[in-house]
Amino acid sequence: MYYLSLKVGTTATMQAVISPANAIDTRITWSSSDNQVAVVDTNGLIIITKVGRYLIIFFLK
């Protein structure tokens, strides 16, 4: 788990590490716990839109 402190209007990119490295399906879905505070795109790019708390999660498809 990683913690980031980002200001409104800034971005960060998350990168998932999948184990084992030879996994058959490595497709990822990203999700934000609060899309009014932070949105995340399909590539893990997080955009902070307002002050608040959020959790970014990824799921293997």
N, C-alpha and C positions, 0 to 999 in steps of 0.2 A: 504494500500500500504506500502511496506517495501523497504528500500534502503540498498543495500549491497555494500561494497567496497572490492573486492577480487583481489588477485594478480594472475598473469599468473601461471598456473600449480596447482592452488588450487581448491578445490571443496566446495560445500555447498548443503544442501538438503532442498528443499522447501516442505511445507506441506499445502495442501489446507484444508480449513474448510468449509464444506458444510452445508447449513442451508435451510430447517429444518433438524434436525438430522435424521428424519425418511423418507428422500427423497427416492423415489422409485429407481431411477437410479443414482448411485454415481460414475460412471466411468468417469475418467478424462483424458484429452489429454493435455500434456505440450508442449509449443512452445517457441522458442527463436527468437527475432527479428533480430538477426545477428548470424548465425551459424558459422561464421568465428571467432567470438570473444568468444561466449559462446554457448555450446551445453547443452541440457537438455534431460535426458532419461525419460522413461515412469514412473519412480518412483519419479521424481522431483529432481534427482541428477544433479546439474549444474557443468560443467567443464569449467574453463576459459582457452582458448587456445591462446589468444593474447590480447594486450592492446586495449581497445575500450569501447564503450558504447553498452548496450544491455538491452532489456526488456524481462522478462520471464512472460509468460501469461499461464493461464490454462483455459480450456473449459470443461464444462460438456457435455458428449455425448448425 
